[in-house]
Amino acid sequence: MTSRLRGKETKLMKSINTLTQEAISLLKSLIETPSFSSEEDQTALLIENWFNQNEIPFKRENNNVWAFNKYFDENKPTLLLNSHHDTVRPNQAYTNDPFKAIENDGKLFGLGSNDAGGCLVSLLATFVHFYENQNLSHNIVIVASAEEESSGKNGLNSVLKHLPELDCAIVGEPTLMQLAVAEKGLLVLDVKVKGTASHAAHQNDDNSIYKSIPVMEWFKNYKFDKISDVLGPVKMTVTQISAGKQHNVVPSECDLVVDIRVTDRYTNAEILEVVKANVNAEVTPRSMHLNASSIPVSHGLVQAGIALGRTTYGSPTLSDQSVLSCQSLKLGPGETLRSHSADEFIFVNEIEEGVDLYIKILTDFFKL
């Protein structure tokens, strides 16, 4: 290696290191700025400031902020980089101040540090790294989105109409930088079993509570035929039941809530059709758009990760992948088990690794 090349490599590594340290600083600011779902206006301003400091034009709608690479070419396919800046509310088991960024023993504590602030700032740093490159095989659009935790109407789904057709996406969620090549979708059903109201002292063969038992048994025991290679079987769980208001009145209705985790072998519409054909009840879906997602292992993004020693798996948790119609890969620093936990944290070196691996994966994918 010549001295000229060695100097060029050092300059490049210093640039990545600087971006990483700036990303960690941004994460600390995000932690210390409350951003519950639908209340992310102040963290959106922090993200605006990040783009301004890097002299990158951006757009904002509601609390979603997005930007395109400098040399966007409408003749090229487009890659989406996405993560969210909203958080859940802190649970009561916190011992630290959830809105104070505390760095201790290599860990950065604070609400949203792991889910998904670490992913977001790592993707922002990665986007800046590639922003001025003229030789990319794909355009890049990055969206720092709102309302992910609540699956709200003003989240990523509301931005898609402003974006070009997307060829593929990386969705930043904590995966320990392993490759989540599939993600289960979610279908929540309100199920109403009807009967006849009466006095409890009288004979009643149309008791809505008794009639709900075979309905619950069906949800417990039914097995869908198609099994996903990555995500396994569809999982249905009755999670709530409500009926009756006093001891001596047989209720006319018994209400159930059913949580269904859908695999990439079915659409939500197909699952709903099977349920309605098999249960003696009124079935109403709360939404239909949170579908399962997947990306082939043969896809360039996945192959670039595998070449770096990353492993593939299927994720049971929901993310903004569910609103995308393009192939998408869930990938990010942090660990999913820490999400929504008391005293949430991310290791600082996980962010450093995240930026490094994102850049290496995309360098391979863009054939640079």
KAHUTA-V390665 format. One record per helix or strand of 2 or more residues. SS is the DSSP state (@ for helix, = for strand). FROM is the first residue (numbers start at 0). LEN is the number of residues. If there is no record, write none. Layout:
BEGIN
SS_FROM_LEN, SS_FROM_LEN
END
This chain:
BEGIN
@_2_29, @_40_13, =_58_3, =_63_5, =_76_8, =_101_3, =_106_3, @_112_18, =_137_8, @_155_7, =_167_4, =_178_5, =_184_10, =_197_2, @_207_14, =_234_9, =_248_2, =_252_10, @_267_11, =_281_4, =_292_2, @_299_8, =_311_4, @_319_4, =_326_4, @_335_3, =_344_3, @_347_18
END
